[in-house]
Amino acid sequence: MRRPVPRAACVLLPLLLPPGGEALPLSAFATRSAATMARSAAASPTALSAAAPRRLAANAPGVLYVNDRCIDCAACAHFAPDVFGRSSPEASCHVVRAQPAVDDGAQVDRARAALSACPVGAIRVENRARTRHAASVAAAAAAVAAGGGRAEVVVEEEEEASAEERRALADQLALSPAFNGLDPPFPRPAAPLSVGGDEVSFAGSHNEASFGATPYLARGRGPGGGGRPVTVLIDAPRCTPAAVRAVLEFSGGDDPDYLLLTHVDDTAGHVGWVERFPSLRRIFHSGDLGTANWLRDEALEDVEVLLGGGEEPGGGGVGGRAATFAAWDLDGNPTEGNFEGEGGAPPSWPEGIEGDFVVLHTPGHSPGSISLLQRTRAGLGVLFTGDTYAKSGREGWDMTGFPQYCKGSREGQIGTLRMIGSISGVWDVIAPGHGHVRDYAALEGDAARVGRIKRDEMEAAIEELGRVPSNHK
């Protein structure tokens, strides 16, 4: 049985921690009440150097938090929107808006995915010492609020309960299975309501150099007519042991076959993957070489499958006839890019395409932007779009073409979106590099209603592209 906490401890508590990190000096608390101390801790600057990361003040109280290294890539909100978000629409970083519930395994799992995916390690979990101090702050405030002669008991009970709950949540958030017995958060299904996780999954380990772009894993029949299953990595995660393990788990232990690079922005780390898996075939479009290769990455000129041609969007439009794309199979062989249905029927998967994948040239965001269209076992279409088309995480959750980040041709991207809209009957899931997955197959209603939603959202994104200026000259 623990000794009662002396009343003086409610006043001094010399190791209270401000949200930023280090303990405030004892002299700061010598003559102040616990409530005053708690307010001072929240407002006082820390003694840490400017280079040391600090907990952002807008985080919800608790063990999980985001520090000031956040780059606002929104990867955390992609996986756990009920835990992470911007503190306001104008905010330039994400914070923990609500702590995961310790008894909600699904919510904790989503939070672990966000923690693992963060490209800069800005999501942190308090260590045990800090957890104890934070519990002391809360208990002291509760004691002052309670008043009377029971202050010592209130401190004791509240501190113990708070510390135990914080420790339990911190333990569950640990990423090492050896620590808590929980499975690693990746790979995880990208569209769990519609597509099996063995066909499309998130890879995790987002890359800071790609501004936290989302890497995916896809599995299906490859080209060649033999129906051989292949694994495709879409955009490059950090080549870490955790990412390698996730890829091999998804592929059933086989080396991945392809790495499709949607555009130059999201290519960082591609060399590391081909060094780890020498048989890996990287797919890239030459339109993002030369002056468009702002990374000056000469290794992109040596990819195994370098596509070319198809610089201008073809015909077709939203709600009109299906457009004809410049298209290739995964080995770079030109293939059928006409999705027009027979006899006026809705657009359909071209009979001339072998396997479950077709690469489409979708320029605009960059000259060499490409998208990967996958056909699942259930006949659904998943379109991996890079930064061409996505569900925005900003207020409204609208579909967008990211006009402010267009480095290529806005007119070209508008044409590309019209082409994508013209084959909306072929795709059911939009899986972007930035932003959030949009799963139309999970919407309620008949095909006509879902078709109208696709058309309206595409038209709104096209209108936005014509209205919002680009940040790039």
Residue pairs with C-beta under 8 A, 6 or more apart in sequence:
2 156
2 160
4 152
4 153
4 156
5 152
5 155
5 156
5 159
6 152
7 151
7 152
9 140
9 155
10 34
10 140
10 143
10 144
10 151
10 152
10 155
11 29
11 32
11 33
11 34
12 26
12 29
12 30
13 29
13 34
13 37
13 136
13 137
13 140
14 23
14 26
14 29
15 23
15 133
15 136
16 23
16 24
16 29
16 37
16 38
16 41
16 133
16 136
16 137
17 23
17 24
17 41
17 130
17 133
17 134
17 137
18 24
18 41
18 42
18 43
18 44
18 46
19 41
19 42
19 54
19 55
19 56
19 57
19 59
19 65
20 45
20 46
20 48
20 54
20 55
21 46
21 48
21 52
21 54
21 55
22 46
22 47
22 48
23 133
24 40
24 41
24 44
28 37
28 40
28 44
29 37
32 40
33 144
34 137
34 140
34 141
34 143
34 144
35 140
35 141
35 144
35 145
37 137
37 140
38 137
38 140
38 141
41 137
42 57
46 52
46 54
48 54
53 67
53 68
53 69
53 122
53 124
54 67
54 68
55 65
55 66
55 67
55 68
55 124
56 65
56 66
56 67
56 68
56 70
56 93
56 95
58 87
58 91
58 95
59 65
59 66
59 95
59 96
60 95
60 96
60 97
60 98
60 99
61 99
61 134
61 138
62 96
62 99
62 166
62 169
63 99
63 125
63 126
63 131
63 134
63 166
63 169
63 170
63 173
64 83
64 96
64 99
64 100
64 111
64 115
64 123
64 124
64 125
64 126
64 169
64 173
65 95
65 96
65 123
65 124
65 125
65 126
66 76
66 84
66 93
66 94
66 95
66 96
66 122
66 123
66 124
67 122
67 124
68 93
68 122
69 120
69 121
69 122
70 93
70 94
70 95
70 120
70 122
71 93
71 119
71 120
71 122
71 208
71 211
71 212
72 86
72 91
72 92
72 93
72 94
73 119
73 206
73 211
73 212
73 213
73 434
74 94
74 212
74 393
74 434
74 435
75 114
75 117
75 118
75 119
75 206
75 212
75 214
76 83
76 84
76 94
76 114
76 115
76 117
76 118
76 123
77 84
77 85
77 86
77 94
77 114
77 393
77 436
78 114
78 117
78 214
78 393
78 435
78 436
78 437
79 110
79 111
79 113
79 114
79 117
79 185
79 188
79 202
80 100
80 107
80 110
80 111
80 113
80 114
81 393
82 98
82 107
82 110
83 96
83 97
83 98
83 99
83 100
83 107
83 110
83 111
83 114
84 94
84 95
84 96
84 97
84 111
84 114
84 123
85 94
85 95
85 97
86 93
86 94
86 95
87 95
87 97
89 394
89 395
99 169
100 107
100 108
100 110
100 111
100 169
100 172
100 173
101 107
101 108
102 108
102 165
102 168
102 169
102 172
108 169
108 172
108 173
109 182
109 185
111 173
112 172
112 173
112 175
112 182
112 185
113 185
113 186
113 188
113 202
113 204
114 123
115 123
115 125
115 173
115 175
115 185
116 175
116 184
116 185
116 186
116 204
116 205
116 242
117 185
117 186
117 202
117 204
117 205
117 206
117 212
118 206
118 212
119 206
119 207
119 208
119 210
119 211
119 212
119 238
120 208
120 212
125 170
125 173
125 174
126 134
126 166
126 170
127 170
128 167
128 170
131 163
131 166
131 167
131 170
132 163
134 162
134 166
135 158
135 159
135 160
135 162
135 163
135 166
136 155
136 159
138 158
138 159
138 162
139 154
139 155
139 156
139 157
139 158
139 159
139 162
140 155
142 154
142 155
142 158
143 151
143 152
143 154
143 155
143 158
144 151
146 154
171 179
171 180
172 180
172 182
174 180
174 182
175 184
175 185
175 242
177 183
177 184
184 242
184 245
184 246
185 204
186 201
186 202
186 203
186 204
186 205
186 242
186 243
186 246
187 197
187 201
187 202
187 203
187 204
187 217
187 246
187 247
187 249
187 250
188 197
188 201
188 202
188 204
189 195
189 196
189 197
189 200
189 201
189 202
190 197
190 200
190 201
190 202
190 216
190 382
190 429
190 431
190 437
191 200
191 382
191 429
191 431
191 437
191 439
191 441
191 442
193 439
193 441
193 442
194 378
194 380
194 428
194 429
194 439
194 441
194 442
195 376
195 378
195 380
195 382
195 429
195 441
196 376
196 377
198 219
198 250
199 218
199 219
199 220
199 374
199 376
199 377
200 216
200 217
200 218
200 219
200 374
200 376
200 382
200 429
200 431
201 216
201 217
201 250
202 214
202 215
202 216
202 217
203 215
203 216
203 217
203 233
203 237
203 243
203 246
203 247
203 250
204 215
204 237
204 242
204 243
204 246
205 215
205 237
205 238
205 240
205 242
205 243
205 246
206 212
206 213
206 214
206 215
206 237
206 238
207 213
207 215
207 236
207 237
207 238
207 266
207 268
207 269
208 238
209 268
209 269
210 235
210 236
210 265
210 266
210 267
210 268
210 269
210 433
211 265
211 434
212 434
213 235
213 265
213 266
213 387
213 433
213 434
214 235
214 431
214 432
214 433
214 434
215 233
215 234
215 235
215 236
215 237
216 233
216 234
216 235
216 384
216 431
217 231
217 232
217 233
217 234
217 246
217 247
217 250
217 251
217 256
218 231
218 232
218 234
218 357
218 372
218 374
218 382
218 384
219 229
219 230
219 231
219 232
219 250
219 251
220 229
220 230
220 232
220 355
220 356
220 357
220 374
220 375
220 376
221 227
221 228
221 229
221 230
221 355
221 356
222 228
222 229
222 230
222 257
222 330
222 355
222 356
222 357
223 329
223 330
223 331
223 333
223 354
223 355
223 357
224 331
224 354
224 355
225 354
225 355
227 355
230 257
230 258
230 330
230 355
230 357
231 247
231 250
231 251
231 254
231 256
231 257
231 258
232 256
232 257
232 258
232 259
232 260
232 330
232 357
232 372
232 374
233 247
233 256
233 258
233 259
233 260
233 273
233 280
234 259
234 260
234 262
234 372
234 384
234 431
235 260
235 261
235 262
235 266
235 267
235 386
235 433
236 259
236 261
236 266
236 267
236 268
236 269
236 270
236 272
236 273
237 243
237 269
238 269
239 269
239 272
239 273
239 276
244 276
247 256
248 254
248 255
255 277
255 279
255 280
256 273
256 277
256 280
257 279
257 280
257 281
257 330
258 280
258 281
258 282
258 283
258 305
258 330
259 270
259 273
259 274
259 280
259 281
259 282
259 283
260 282
260 283
260 330
260 359
260 370
260 372
260 384
261 267
261 270
261 282
261 283
261 284
261 300
261 303
262 369
262 370
262 371
262 372
262 384
262 385
262 386
262 387
262 388
262 433
263 285
263 288
263 365
263 366
263 368
263 369
263 370
263 386
263 387
264 288
264 292
264 293
264 294
264 295
264 297
264 300
264 366
264 368
265 366
265 386
265 387
265 407
265 433
266 386
266 387
266 433
267 284
267 295
267 297
267 300
268 295
270 282
270 299
270 300
270 303
271 299
273 280
273 282
274 280
274 282
274 304
280 304
281 304
281 305
281 330
281 331
282 303
282 304
282 305
283 303
283 304
283 305
283 307
283 330
283 332
283 359
283 370
284 300
284 303
284 305
284 306
284 307
284 368
284 370
285 306
285 307
285 308
285 361
285 368
285 369
285 370
286 306
286 307
286 308
286 368
287 308
287 311
287 361
287 363
287 366
287 367
287 368
287 369
288 300
288 366
288 367
288 368
288 369
289 300
289 301
289 368
292 366
292 367
292 368
292 407
292 408
293 300
294 407
305 330
305 331
305 332
306 332
307 328
307 332
307 359
307 361
307 368
307 370
309 326
309 361
310 325
310 326
310 361
310 363
311 361
311 363
311 367
312 363
312 412
312 415
313 323
313 363
313 364
313 412
313 415
313 416
313 418
313 419
314 323
314 324
314 325
314 326
314 419
315 321
315 323
315 324
316 322
316 323
316 324
316 418
316 419
316 422
316 423
317 323
317 418
317 419
317 421
317 422
318 417
318 418
318 421
318 422
318 424
318 455
318 458
318 459
318 462
319 421
319 422
319 455
320 422
321 340
321 422
322 338
322 339
322 340
322 341
322 347
322 422
322 423
323 339
323 418
323 419
323 422
323 423
324 337
324 338
324 339
324 340
325 337
325 339
325 360
325 361
325 362
325 419
326 334
326 337
326 360
326 361
327 334
327 335
327 336
327 337
327 353
327 358
327 359
327 360
327 361
328 334
328 335
328 358
328 359
329 335
329 353
329 354
329 355
329 357
329 358
329 359
330 355
330 357
330 359
335 350
335 352
335 353
335 354
335 358
336 350
336 351
336 352
336 353
336 358
337 350
337 358
337 360
338 350
339 347
339 348
339 349
339 350
339 422
339 423
339 426
340 347
341 347
341 348
341 425
342 348
346 425
347 422
347 423
347 424
347 425
347 426
348 425
348 426
349 375
349 381
349 426
350 358
356 374
356 375
356 376
357 372
357 373
357 374
357 375
358 372
358 373
359 370
359 371
359 372
359 373
360 370
360 371
360 372
360 373
361 369
361 370
362 369
362 370
362 371
362 385
362 386
362 388
362 416
362 419
362 420
363 369
363 408
363 409
363 412
363 413
363 416
364 388
364 401
364 406
364 408
364 409
364 410
364 411
364 412
364 413
364 414
364 415
364 416
364 417
365 386
365 387
365 388
365 401
365 402
365 405
365 406
365 407
365 408
365 413
366 407
366 408
367 408
367 409
367 412
369 386
369 387
369 388
369 408
369 416
370 386
371 383
371 384
371 385
371 386
371 388
371 420
372 383
372 384
373 381
373 382
373 383
373 384
373 426
373 427
374 381
374 382
374 383
374 384
375 381
376 382
380 428
380 429
380 441
381 426
381 427
381 428
381 429
382 427
382 428
382 429
382 431
383 389
383 420
383 427
383 429
383 430
383 431
384 431
384 432
385 420
385 430
385 431
385 432
385 433
386 432
386 433
387 402
387 405
387 432
387 433
387 434
388 401
388 413
388 416
388 417
388 420
388 432
389 399
389 400
389 401
389 417
389 420
389 430
389 432
389 458
389 461
390 399
390 400
390 401
390 402
390 430
390 432
390 433
390 434
390 435
390 436
390 438
391 397
391 398
391 399
391 400
391 430
391 432
391 435
391 436
391 437
391 438
392 398
392 399
392 400
392 435
392 436
393 435
393 436
397 436
398 457
398 460
398 461
398 464
399 430
399 438
399 457
399 458
399 460
399 461
400 435
400 461
400 464
401 413
401 414
401 417
401 461
401 462
401 464
401 465
402 434
402 435
403 410
403 464
403 465
403 467
403 468
403 469
403 470
404 468
404 469
404 470
404 471
405 470
405 471
405 472
406 413
406 465
406 470
406 472
407 470
407 472
410 465
410 466
410 470
413 465
414 462
414 465
414 466
417 458
417 461
417 462
417 465
418 458
418 462
420 427
420 458
421 454
421 455
421 458
421 459
421 462
424 451
424 454
424 455
424 458
425 451
428 439
428 440
428 441
429 437
429 438
429 439
429 440
429 441
430 437
430 438
430 440
431 437
440 450
440 453
440 454
443 449
443 450
443 453
